[in-house]
Amino acid sequence: MSKAKRFRELLAQPGPILTPGVFDCVSAKVAEHAGYPAASISGAALTASILGYPDVGLQTMPEVLAQARNIARSVEIPITVDADTGYGNALNVMRATREFEAAGLAGMMIEDQTFPKKCGHFEGKNVISAEEMVIKIKAACEARRSDDFAIIARTDARAIHGLDHAIERALMYCEAGADIIFVEALLTEDDLRKVGKAIPKPLKANLVEGGKTPILHYQQIYEMGYKLINYSGTMQRSAITAMLDVLALLKREGSALSAYPERMCNLADRSALLGLAEFYGLEERLYGPLMETEGSWRKELEAKSASQGKTAGQLPNWL
């Protein structure tokens, strides 16, 4: 079963779909290991990770595509990608659709901001005409090879033209064929409820700690009418704070041992997450037994991998 098909099945099942925002293979594997059924590639977090820039539209399609392909390949859960404005007009959107679908993504989000775009919670945004966005959505739907590949349409019109206009656009995007609708940067619980009642297709909510949209329990948001509940920057921003804390501790105490193992995984934990036992097993199948060295933690690694349902010697995801 393709990951796009699996994502469609999740959409059809009852209950909310919680999607952490991932930005590299490790964060995607962590989300998968934590038991999340799907994840989304955060455009802001990915740009920060690969370019060191804020989310102000400087990322290009080849840069996002290369990272997205690796992320999708590294896990079994379906992954959707933030494709910004589609990187140009409707023709660019068609190319982006083909490229991301071929790269193994389960779906793609495009937005109606002008280019260059900005993070939905930044100031100074603007939007293209609703009619132009409709053309882009229709182009994406036409370009995909499988109807399972989900087209997520985002509008940033709430910040510029108000909630009623944003809802009008969202309804137009539904009619154009978008599978999931995302009205970005809603400001109040009342905003969330109004959008939830007005839109007939599955809705995405994006919760950003410290951002513009109220942070509510995901079950409450689901009951308002939202299916896909996304936490776009939670993982990366948590990692930044953790890294700053442990580096301050290292400088202060002379080592980071006081953070281990409560706040830091060991080498076997990370290697199990990345599938080292599978590679060991594959090497042995091809070349014979590996030479064990003093202080080997291979048994610990294999036990951890087995607890994750991994089998030594099976083909890794990239093969």
C-alpha positions, 0 to 999 in steps of 0.5 A: 500500500502506498503512503498516500493510500495509507494517509487516505485511510487515516482521513477516513477513520474516526478521530483526529490525526495528530501530525508533528512537524518534522524537518529531517530524518531523525525528527521523522523517525522520532515521530514514528517511534513515538507512535504518531500515525503520520507527520508533516514537513514544516516549511519553517522548520525545514528552512531553519534546518537546511538553510539557517534562515527564517521562513521568509520564502528563501527556500527553493523547490529543489532544496525542499524536495531533496530533504522531503525525499529523504524524510519520506524514504526514512520512515514507514508513516505517511508524510505530507510536505509544505510546498509554500506557494507552489514555487510559482504559477500553476505550471510550477505547481504542476511540476511540484506536484509530480516531483513530491508525489514521485518522491514518496510524499503522501500529500502536498500543501500549497498556499495563497500568499504572494511570492515570496511568502512568509510564515503564517504567524509573521507580519507583512503577508499578502495574498494572490487573488482567489481566482488565481489560487483556484487555478493552482489547485485545479492544476495540482489535482490534474497533475497528480498521478494518483487521486490518493495524493492529497492536495491541501489548500491553505489560505492566509486571507484571515490576517489581511481580509478578515475571517469571512473572506477567508471562509469564502476563499476556503469554500472556493478551494473546496469547489476547486478540488482540494482534499483538505482545507487549512485556514492559517493563523486563526486568532480566537476559539470563535474563529476556530468554531466558525471555520469548523462549521463552514467548511464541508471538507476535512480541515487542518489546524496548525498549533504554534506555541507562542503563535497566533492561534489559541492552543487547545486540547486536540480533542476539543479542536477535533470536536470543532470540526478539524481532522488534521491537527498539526504541531509544525514547530513543536519538535524543533523548538523543543530541540533548540531549548534542549540543546541550549540547556545541555551546552550551558550545562557542559560549559558550567560543569565541565561535562554533560554527564549530569544530563545523562541518561534522563535528558540524553539518549545513549549511542545504542538508543540513537543507533536503534532508532536509525536501524543499525541492527538492520545494517549489521544483519545485512552485512552479515548476510552478505559477508559473514559474521562481523568481528566483535570488538571490546566493549561492544554494545551490539546485544543492547542495540539488537534488544532495543531494535527488537523492541521497536519491531525491527528485524536484523538483516531485513532490507533498510528503508533506502533499499 
